Amino acid sequence: VLEEKQMKDAYIMEAEQFDKTIKARLPNTDSNYFENALLAQLRCYKTSTGKIEKDSLVVRHYDQTLDLLYAVTKLKTGCEIIALNRLHEQKMEESIMPIIQQICSKVELSAHPLLNLYLTVYNLLEHQTKPYFKQASTLFLAYLDKIDPKEMSKILEYLLQFCNVNVNRGLVKYRDYAWNLVKKSHKNKIFNHTGAISSTNFNNLVQIACRKGEFKWAEDFIHSQLKYLDERNNEDTVFMAKITLDFEKGLYDKVLAELEHKKFRKVSLVVRAKAYVLMCQYVLQSEKQDLDISSLCYTFEAYLRRYQRKYAIARRFMDFTKAVKMLSEKKESKETIQAYLQETQQITSREWLEKMLNDYKPEIWGGMER
């Protein structure tokens, strides 16, 4: 703009200052890569119009900045596509790694924290292995104060998703890994901006803390972070987080009373609410003899079938509901139910189901287990 107004000296000063500002910082968000590309394009324009001395290095630098911008944005969208495909159990798309590795081989990754971290996270999401998780979580913690909080809160979602999958497979140690990431992220205030946490992840963060017995932390987190939630889902999200807190504390009657007349707009929250009701009723059935847990299971299954094609959460809770039904009907041996849990690689609330199985006693028919 300054140049078009024939203010050449002012333009040169502004351009030089912009150049110094960009060079003085590590690119910690994708917009930084866009700024770099924009500035490089400006230099190329000056070269092509003869307003600065022709220099092949200028063109090469522009080419590199475009490559970096492409790599970062492609990795970001690639991570989201893989995460969604896994969530909805869809076929994986062709890997983008060959072209990305070609770009990354030309730069020093330590000078590009965001690129380096997304590269590792993409490998984690694509291959789902512990070495990549260890590498990604180590880089994540190292870059907590070097990368924009908005970027870090999204990357944390991917890391916690991986932890949650492994916890549901019975690898409880991943809850410790998740808690360490959450605790340090909260200390570095990466959640302190609007839209930093999705409704689902907000509830997951509370649950992670509760499973570690950190009820005070979870309560403080709910009250301090609710102002950063999307206003459209604020009320329901906070309500469900409080239900999670009360359930993990063992306040089952309170959970049932709170959920009795509550209506949710989102299917995911309805499913979670129904699951909490089922678990609470199961625990309390010895005190309330009139409860028919099997009927509750069949009703819940009918609801899940209605939405299982469209919502992954409905499919995930089908196996859980079948396990609760087996426990409540008491027709199967303990070993049969245990084998079912082992065969079902990812089952929601595995820890709770295994805890209920410890106290399980099948009905006795003619002196033998049924």
PEMO-V90094 format. One record per pair of residues at least 12 apart in sequence whose ideal C-beta (glycine too) atoms are under 10 Angstrom apart, sorted by the first residue. I is the first residue (numbers start at 1). GAP is how many residues later the second one is. D is the distance in whole Angstrom. If there is no record, write none. Layout:
i: [I	I]
gap: [GAP	GAP]
d: [D	D]
This chain:
i: [1	2	2	3	3	3	3	8	15	15	15	15	18	18	18	18	19	19	19	19	21	21	22	22	22	22	22	23	23	25	26	26	26	26	26	26	26	26	27	27	27	27	27	27	27	27	27	27	27	28	28	28	28	28	28	28	28	28	28	28	28	28	29	29	29	29	29	29	29	29	30	30	30	30	30	30	30	30	30	30	30	31	31	32	32	32	32	32	32	33	33	33	33	33	33	33	33	33	33	33	33	34	34	34	34	35	35	36	36	36	36	36	36	36	37	37	37	37	37	37	37	37	38	38	39	39	39	40	40	40	40	40	40	40	40	40	40	40	41	41	41	42	42	43	43	43	43	43	43	43	44	44	44	44	44	45	45	46	47	47	63	64	64	64	66	67	67	67	67	67	67	67	68	68	68	68	68	68	68	70	70	70	71	71	71	71	71	71	71	71	71	71	71	71	72	72	72	72	72	72	72	72	73	74	74	74	74	74	74	75	75	75	75	75	75	75	75	75	75	75	75	75	75	76	76	76	76	76	76	76	77	78	78	78	78	78	78	78	78	78	78	79	79	79	79	79	79	79	79	79	79	79	80	80	80	80	81	81	81	82	82	82	82	82	82	82	82	82	83	83	83	83	83	83	83	84	85	86	86	86	86	86	86	86	87	87	87	87	87	87	88	88	88	88	89	89	89	90	92	92	95	95	95	95	96	96	97	97	97	97	100	100	100	100	100	101	103	103	104	104	109	113	113	113	113	113	113	114	114	114	114	114	114	114	116	116	116	116	117	117	117	117	117	117	117	117	117	117	117	118	118	118	118	118	118	118	119	119	119	120	120	120	120	120	120	120	120	120	120	121	121	121	121	121	121	121	121	121	121	121	122	122	123	123	124	124	124	124	124	124	125	125	125	125	128	128	128	129	130	130	130	130	130	132	133	133	133	133	133	133	134	136	136	136	136	137	137	137	137	137	137	137	137	139	140	140	140	140	140	140	140	140	141	141	141	141	141	143	144	144	144	144	144	144	144	144	145	145	145	147	148	148	149	149	149	149	149	149	149	149	150	150	150	150	150	151	152	152	152	152	152	153	153	153	153	153	153	153	153	153	153	153	154	154	154	154	154	154	155	155	155	156	156	156	156	156	156	156	156	156	156	156	157	157	157	157	157	157	157	159	159	159	159	159	160	160	160	160	160	160	160	160	160	160	161	161	161	161	162	162	162	163	163	163	163	163	163	163	163	163	163	164	164	164	164	164	164	164	165	165	166	166	167	167	167	167	167	167	168	168	168	168	168	168	168	168	168	168	168	169	169	169	169	169	169	170	170	170	170	170	170	170	170	171	172	172	172	172	175	175	175	175	175	176	176	176	178	178	178	178	178	178	178	179	179	179	179	179	179	179	180	181	182	182	182	182	182	182	182	182	182	183	183	183	183	183	185	186	186	186	186	186	186	186	191	191	191	191	191	192	192	192	192	193	194	194	194	194	194	195	195	195	196	196	196	197	197	197	197	197	197	197	198	198	198	198	199	199	199	199	199	199	199	199	199	199	199	199	199	200	200	200	200	200	200	200	200	201	202	202	202	202	202	202	202	202	202	202	202	202	202	203	203	203	203	203	203	203	203	203	203	203	203	204	204	205	205	205	205	205	205	205	206	206	206	206	206	206	206	206	206	206	206	206	206	206	207	207	207	207	207	209	209	209	209	209	210	210	210	210	210	210	210	211	211	212	213	215	215	215	215	218	218	218	218	218	218	219	219	219	219	221	221	222	222	222	222	222	222	223	225	225	226	226	229	232	232	233	233	233	233	235	235	236	236	236	236	236	236	236	236	237	237	239	239	239	239	239	239	240	240	240	240	240	240	240	240	240	242	242	242	243	243	243	243	243	243	243	243	243	243	244	244	246	246	246	247	247	247	247	247	247	247	248	250	250	251	252	252	252	252	252	252	252	252	252	253	253	253	253	254	255	255	255	255	255	256	256	256	256	256	257	258	258	259	259	259	259	259	259	260	266	266	267	267	267	267	267	267	267	268	268	268	268	268	269	270	270	270	270	270	271	271	271	271	271	271	271	271	271	271	272	272	272	274	274	274	274	274	274	274	275	275	275	275	275	275	275	275	275	275	276	277	277	278	278	278	278	278	278	278	278	278	278	278	278	279	279	279	279	279	279	281	281	281	281	281	282	282	282	282	282	282	282	282	283	283	283	285	286	291	292	293	293	293	293	293	294	294	294	294	294	294	294	294	295	295	296	296	296	296	297	297	297	297	297	297	297	297	297	297	298	298	299	300	300	300	300	300	300	301	301	301	301	301	301	303	303	304	304	304	304	304	305	313	316	316	316	316	317	317	317	318	318	319	319	319	319	319	319	319	319	319	319	320	320	320	320	320	320	320	321	322	322	322	323	323	323	323	323	323	323	323	323	323	323	323	323	324	324	324	324	326	326	326	326	326	326	327	327	327	327	327	327	328	328	329	329	329	330	330	330	330	330	330	330	331	331	331	331	331	332	332	332	332	332	333	333	333	333	334	334	334	334	334	334	335	336	336	337	337	337	337	337	337	338	338	338	338	340	340	341	341	341]
gap: [13	12	13	12	39	43	48	43	24	27	28	31	17	20	21	24	17	20	23	24	14	18	13	14	16	17	18	13	16	121	84	85	86	87	88	117	120	121	38	41	42	45	84	85	86	87	88	120	121	84	85	86	89	115	117	118	119	120	121	122	123	124	43	85	118	119	120	121	122	123	39	42	43	45	46	84	85	88	118	120	121	117	120	36	37	40	80	82	116	32	33	34	35	36	37	38	39	40	79	81	82	31	35	38	39	30	34	25	26	28	29	30	32	33	25	27	28	29	30	31	32	33	27	31	22	23	26	18	19	20	21	22	23	24	25	26	28	29	21	24	25	16	20	12	14	15	16	18	19	22	14	15	17	18	19	13	17	12	12	15	43	39	42	43	37	32	33	35	36	37	39	40	35	36	38	39	44	46	47	29	30	33	25	28	29	30	31	32	33	36	41	44	47	48	28	31	40	42	43	46	47	79	45	22	25	26	29	44	48	21	22	25	28	29	39	40	42	43	44	45	46	47	48	38	42	45	46	75	78	79	19	15	17	18	19	22	40	43	44	47	48	39	40	42	43	45	46	47	75	76	78	79	45	74	77	78	12	15	44	13	14	39	40	42	43	44	46	76	38	42	71	74	75	78	79	228	40	39	40	42	75	76	79	226	74	78	224	225	226	229	222	223	224	227	223	226	227	222	33	34	27	28	31	32	26	30	22	25	26	29	15	18	19	22	23	18	12	16	12	15	30	26	29	30	33	34	38	29	32	33	34	37	38	41	23	26	27	31	18	19	22	23	25	26	29	30	34	35	38	18	21	29	33	36	37	40	16	17	20	12	13	14	15	16	17	18	19	20	35	12	14	15	16	18	19	33	34	37	38	41	14	36	12	13	12	13	34	35	37	38	33	34	36	37	34	37	38	33	32	36	41	44	47	30	26	29	30	33	41	44	43	19	22	23	26	19	22	25	26	40	41	43	44	16	12	15	16	18	19	41	44	45	39	40	43	44	47	12	12	37	40	41	43	44	45	46	43	44	45	43	42	45	36	39	40	41	42	43	44	47	40	43	44	45	46	39	33	36	38	39	44	32	37	38	39	40	42	43	44	45	48	75	36	41	42	43	44	47	26	30	35	22	25	26	28	29	34	35	40	41	45	49	39	40	41	43	44	47	48	18	19	22	23	26	14	17	18	21	22	25	41	44	45	48	17	39	40	43	12	15	16	12	13	14	15	16	17	18	19	41	45	14	37	40	43	44	182	184	180	181	12	180	41	44	179	182	183	184	148	151	152	176	177	178	179	180	181	182	183	173	175	176	177	178	181	171	172	175	176	177	180	181	184	179	39	178	179	182	32	33	36	37	176	32	35	36	26	27	29	30	31	33	34	26	29	30	32	33	35	38	32	27	22	23	24	26	27	30	32	35	39	25	26	29	31	34	20	19	23	31	34	35	38	39	14	30	33	34	37	32	33	35	36	35	33	34	35	36	37	33	34	35	29	32	33	24	28	29	31	32	33	40	31	32	35	39	30	31	33	34	35	37	38	39	41	42	67	69	70	33	37	40	66	68	69	72	113	36	19	20	23	24	26	27	31	32	35	36	38	39	42	19	34	35	37	38	39	40	41	42	65	66	69	37	40	12	13	16	17	20	36	39	12	13	15	16	19	31	32	34	35	36	37	38	39	42	34	37	38	40	41	12	13	35	36	39	31	34	35	36	37	38	39	37	140	36	35	30	31	33	34	23	24	26	27	30	31	22	23	26	30	20	24	15	16	19	20	22	23	15	13	16	12	15	12	33	34	31	32	33	36	29	30	26	27	28	29	30	33	34	37	29	32	19	20	23	25	30	34	19	22	24	26	28	29	32	33	36	12	13	16	12	15	16	19	26	29	30	33	34	37	28	32	12	30	34	12	28	29	32	33	36	105	104	30	33	29	24	25	27	28	29	30	31	32	35	27	31	34	35	26	18	21	22	24	25	20	21	24	25	28	23	15	18	13	14	15	17	18	21	17	45	47	36	39	40	43	44	46	47	39	43	44	45	46	44	33	37	41	43	44	29	32	33	36	40	42	43	45	46	77	41	45	76	22	25	26	29	30	43	47	25	29	38	42	45	46	49	73	74	77	73	19	23	15	18	19	21	22	39	42	43	46	47	50	71	41	45	70	73	74	77	12	15	16	43	47	14	15	42	45	46	70	71	74	69	72	73	43	73	37	36	31	32	34	35	36	30	31	32	33	34	35	36	37	30	33	25	28	29	32	23	24	25	26	27	28	29	30	31	32	23	27	22	17	18	20	21	24	25	16	17	20	21	23	24	14	18	12	13	14	16	17	13	35	30	31	32	33	30	31	32	29	30	21	22	24	25	26	27	28	29	31	34	24	27	28	29	30	32	33	27	18	22	25	14	17	18	21	24	25	26	27	29	30	31	33	34	25	28	29	32	14	15	27	31	34	36	26	29	30	32	33	35	28	32	33	34	41	30	31	32	33	34	39	40	31	32	34	38	39	28	30	31	37	38	27	29	36	37	23	24	26	27	28	35	34	26	33	16	17	19	20	23	25	15	16	19	22	13	17	12	13	16]
d: [9	6	9	9	10	9	9	9	8	7	9	9	8	9	6	9	10	6	9	9	9	10	6	6	10	6	10	9	10	10	9	7	7	6	8	9	6	8	10	8	10	8	8	6	8	6	8	9	10	9	6	6	10	8	10	6	4	5	10	10	7	9	9	7	7	4	10	7	6	10	8	5	6	10	6	7	10	9	9	10	8	9	10	10	9	9	10	8	9	7	9	10	5	4	9	9	5	8	9	8	8	9	6	9	9	9	10	9	10	9	5	9	7	7	8	9	4	6	9	8	5	9	9	9	9	9	8	8	9	10	5	4	8	8	4	8	10	10	6	8	8	10	9	8	10	5	9	7	7	10	6	6	9	5	9	10	10	8	7	9	10	9	7	7	10	9	10	9	5	9	7	8	7	9	9	7	7	10	7	8	9	7	9	8	5	9	9	5	7	9	9	6	8	8	10	10	8	6	5	7	9	10	10	6	8	7	9	9	9	7	9	6	10	10	9	7	9	4	6	10	8	5	10	9	6	9	9	9	8	10	9	8	8	5	9	8	8	10	6	8	8	7	10	6	5	9	6	9	8	8	10	6	9	8	10	9	6	9	9	9	10	10	7	9	4	6	10	9	10	6	10	8	6	6	10	9	9	7	10	8	8	10	8	9	8	10	10	5	9	9	9	9	5	9	7	7	9	9	10	8	9	10	6	10	8	9	9	7	8	7	9	9	7	8	10	8	9	10	8	6	10	8	8	5	5	5	10	8	9	6	8	6	10	9	6	10	8	10	10	7	5	6	9	6	9	7	8	9	6	10	10	10	9	10	7	10	10	9	9	7	9	10	5	4	9	9	6	9	10	10	9	5	10	8	8	10	6	5	7	9	9	9	8	8	5	9	7	8	10	6	6	10	8	8	7	8	9	10	9	9	9	9	10	9	7	6	8	9	8	8	9	8	8	6	8	10	6	9	9	7	10	8	6	9	7	6	7	10	6	7	9	8	8	7	6	9	9	9	10	10	7	7	9	5	10	7	6	10	10	9	9	9	9	8	7	4	8	7	6	7	8	6	10	8	7	9	7	8	5	9	9	8	5	6	9	8	9	4	7	9	9	10	10	10	9	10	10	10	10	10	9	9	6	8	10	6	7	9	9	9	8	9	10	8	7	9	5	9	10	8	8	6	10	9	9	9	5	7	7	10	7	6	8	7	10	10	9	9	8	9	9	7	9	6	4	9	10	8	10	9	8	7	10	7	9	9	9	10	9	6	9	9	9	9	9	10	7	8	8	10	10	9	8	5	6	6	8	5	9	10	9	6	6	8	8	8	8	9	10	9	6	9	8	10	9	9	7	10	9	7	6	7	9	10	10	8	9	9	10	5	10	9	9	10	6	7	8	5	8	10	10	9	9	6	10	6	7	9	10	9	9	9	8	9	8	8	9	8	9	8	10	7	9	8	8	9	9	6	6	9	8	9	6	6	8	5	8	7	9	7	8	6	8	6	9	10	7	10	7	7	9	9	9	8	9	9	8	8	9	5	9	7	4	10	8	9	7	8	7	10	9	9	9	6	9	9	8	10	9	8	7	9	9	7	9	10	5	8	8	6	10	10	7	10	5	5	10	9	6	10	9	9	7	10	9	10	8	7	9	8	8	10	5	9	6	6	10	10	10	9	5	8	10	5	6	8	9	5	9	9	7	7	10	10	9	9	10	7	6	10	8	4	8	7	8	10	9	7	10	7	6	8	10	8	5	8	10	10	9	6	10	8	10	9	6	5	7	9	7	9	9	9	5	8	10	9	10	10	8	7	9	10	10	9	9	5	7	7	6	10	10	9	8	8	9	7	8	9	9	10	9	8	10	9	6	6	7	9	10	9	8	6	6	7	9	10	8	7	6	10	10	8	8	7	9	10	10	10	6	7	7	10	9	10	10	8	9	9	10	8	4	8	9	5	6	10	8	7	9	10	9	9	6	8	9	5	9	6	5	7	8	10	10	9	10	5	9	7	6	8	9	10	10	9	9	6	8	5	7	7	10	7	9	5	9	10	8	9	10	10	10	9	8	7	8	8	5	6	9	6	10	8	9	10	9	8	5	7	9	8	9	8	10	10	6	7	8	9	7	7	10	10	7	8	8	6	7	9	6	9	9	7	6	10	9	10	9	8	7	6	9	9	6	6	10	10	9	8	9	6	7	6	9	10	7	9	10	8	8	10	9	9	7	8	8	4	8	9	6	10	10	5	5	10	10	10	9	9	8	9	8	10	5	8	10	6	4	9	9	6	9	9	8	10	8	9	9	5	8	9	9	7	5	8	10	8	9	10	9	6	5	9	7	8	9	7	8	5	10	9	6	9	10	9	9	9	10	5	10	8	5	7	10	10	9	6	4	6	9	9	7	9	8	9	9	7	6	6	8	7	9	9	9	10	5	10	9	9	9	9	7	8	7	10	10	9	9	10	8	6	7	10	6	10	10	10	9	9	10	8	7	5	5	10	9	7	7	7	10	10	5	9	7	10	9	8	9	6	6	8	7	9	5	8	7	8	10	9	10	9	10	9	6	7	9	10	8	6	9	10	10	6	7	7]
